[in-house]
Amino acid sequence: MTAPQPMKARRIVVGITGASGAAYAVRVIELLAERNVEVHVACSNLGKRLLAEEAGITKLDADALSGGRGDRLVMHPGNDVGAACASGSFRHDGMVVVPASSNTLAKIAHGISDNLVQRAAQVTLKERRPLVIAHRESPIGLTEIEAMRKVTEAGAIIAPLAPGLYLQPKSVNDLIDFM
């Protein structure tokens, strides 16, 4: 009888852009780190501004983003399109862009990459790995709808950050956790 093989550690890429919703990004990272997932973080320049303005995170620090589980995070410079997670040879279990701006959505849909978030997302699609785009802008115009169609056809999942109220949330954190 063969001994069971140890389970491979999960590895997820998290991209943060400048759409309002820093709390969503921080919570996703916290939850992944709590579950011992290796989290690779790519944050655009506007994502850094978002974290500072909405979450008080003025320095991209692994512990600040993960609720003290920084040992599970790998931080990548946001403009380094040559970072490991921008390569198809970088093995991971998927990527989430949270929050995703309409600008980032459109660039991913059209194959334009000005930063690491966009490049890593395009590589994720190219390699047929799961990509979740947590879009956070409203209202949604025709150009966003077309971009959503394009990335969906390429294999992405669009998850609009539109929390439901049927669970009767008692706090903003309940709304964030719903998503």
N, C-alpha and C positions, 0 to 999 in steps of 0.2 A: 504494500500500500504506500502510495506516495504522500509525503507530508504536504499539507496545504501550503500554497504559496502566499507570502505576505501580500496584502493588498497594496497596490501602488498608490503613492500619495497623489491626491488630486491637485491639479494646477489650473487656475483660472486667471485670465487677464481681465482687469477692470480698467476701463477708460473713463475719464472724467472730463466733461466739457463745460462750457460756460452757461448752459441753460439753468435757470433757477432750479434748485433742488439738491443742494449740498447734503442735506440730511439723508436723502436716499442713498447717495454714494457712500457716505460714512457708515450707514447701517448695513449695506450690502457687504462692505469690507469687514465690518465687525462680525457679522454672521458667518462669513466664509472662514475668517481666522479662528473663530470659536470652534469650528468643525475641523480644524487642522488642515485646511486647504492652503496650499502655497499660492499666494495672491501676488500677481505681477501688476503693478499700478503704473499706468501711463496717464498723465494729466496735462491737458493743453494749457497754454498761458491764461486763457480765459477761465479754465477750470480752476487754476490757482487763485485767480481773483475771486471766483465764486466761493471757494472754500474759505478765503479770508473774510469776505463780506458776510456770508451767511452762517459760517460755523466757527469763526474766530481762529481758524487754522492759518496762521501767517507764514509758517514754514512747513513744507511738505515733509512731515515726520511720520515714520512708520507707526510709532506708538500712538501718536495723536489720531491717526486715521483708523486704528484697529482696536481702540479701547484697551490698550496695553499689551496687545498680542503682536507687537512689531516683529517678533522673530519669525512670523509666518509671511511677512511682506517683503517683496523685492521692489524697490522704487527705481523707475527708469526715467531719465530726463525726457521731458515732454517733446522736445524738438529733435531727439535723436532717432531719426528714421532708420538708423543702422543698429538699433538696440536688438537684443536677442529676440524679443517677442514680435519683431517686425519681419522675422524670417519664417518661411515655411518649414524649415528644419527644426524650429522650436516646437516641441511637442507640448500641447496643452489640451485641456478638456473642453475649452470654449472661452468665449469672451462676452462680457456685458459692457455696454456703453451706458453709463448712468451718472447724471442725467445727460441725455443726448440733445444737443441743439439742432434746430432745423438746418443750420449751416453744415454741421458735421454729418447729419443724415444725407444731405444732398451731395456732399463730397464723397462719401462712401458709395452712394448710389452711382456716381459718375466716374469712379476710379481716380479721384483727385486726392492726393495725400500731401498736405502741408505740414503735418505733425505726426507724432507717433501714434496717437489714438486712431487717426484715420488710416494710417498705413497698417497697423496691427489688425484693424477691422477688415480691411480689404484682403489681407493675407488669410485671416480666419475664414472668410468666404471662399477664397481661392482653394484652400485646403479642405473645404467641405466640413469644417468644424462648426459647432453651434455658435451662433452670434445672436445676442439679444440686444436690441436697441430700445432703451427706455426713454422714449421721446417725451419732452416736457414742455413743449410750447403750445400755445393756444391763442387764437383759433388756428385751425389747420387749413391752409390754402391749397389750391390745386397743385402748386409746385411741390409741396410737402407730400401730398397724396400720391403724386407720380413717383417721387423718390421712394416712398414707402412701398409702392407696388414693385419698383425696380429691385430694391434690396430683398423683398419677400420672394420674388422670383429667383433671386440668387441664393436663397436659402436662409435668410435672416428671419428672426421673429421680431415683430414690432410690439412692444409692450408699453402703451401710453401710460404715463404716470397720472392716472385718473382714479384715485382711490374710491372704493365703494363705501356707501354709508349704511348698508343693510345689516352690518354687524354691530351697529350702534356704537361707534367709537367714542371713547371718553376723553381722548387726548390726541394731540397732533402725532405723538409717537404711535398710537394705535393706527392712525391713517398711514403713516410711513411703513409700519410693519405689515399692513394689509398688502401693500405693493410688493 
